[in-house]
Amino acid sequence: MSTISLDQDANRFIMHVDGELCELGFSLHGKMVSMNHVRVPKSVGGRGLAAELTRHALDWAREEGLTVRPACPYVDNWIERHPEYQALLENA
């Protein structure tokens, strides 16, 4: 697993893999976080990095007591496949 860090000034979680920047961008709206995009460069794709970022961001939301709006289709699909995170959804 790669090291993931929170870049609070830019509202994103980031990790560097083989010199490439991978990120999950979000926006906060009170006690709700909108997960807006996950970006993993093709050169490091296929390694489960988007899943690592998503799980990390959802665990952070849980720890912070936030509800989640999965504005990014990847995040939405990931949550569908992982029922243990569905309680975080905004309309759950």
TATATA-V88510 format. One record per backbone hydrogen bond with DSSP energy under -0.5 kcal/mol. CO is the residue of the C=O (numbers start at 1). NH is the residue of the N-H. If there is no record, write none. Layout:
BEGIN
co/nh
CO/NH
CO/NH
END
This chain:
BEGIN
co/nh
5/7
5/14
6/8
7/10
7/11
7/12
8/11
11/26
12/7
13/24
14/5
15/17
15/22
17/20
20/17
20/22
22/15
23/39
24/13
25/36
25/37
27/34
29/32
31/67
32/29
33/35
33/69
34/27
34/36
35/72
37/25
39/23
41/44
42/45
48/52
49/53
50/54
51/55
52/56
53/57
54/58
55/59
56/60
57/61
58/62
59/63
60/64
61/65
61/66
62/65
67/33
68/70
68/90
69/35
69/71
72/76
73/77
74/78
75/79
76/80
77/81
78/82
79/82
82/85
83/86
85/88
86/89
88/68
89/92
END
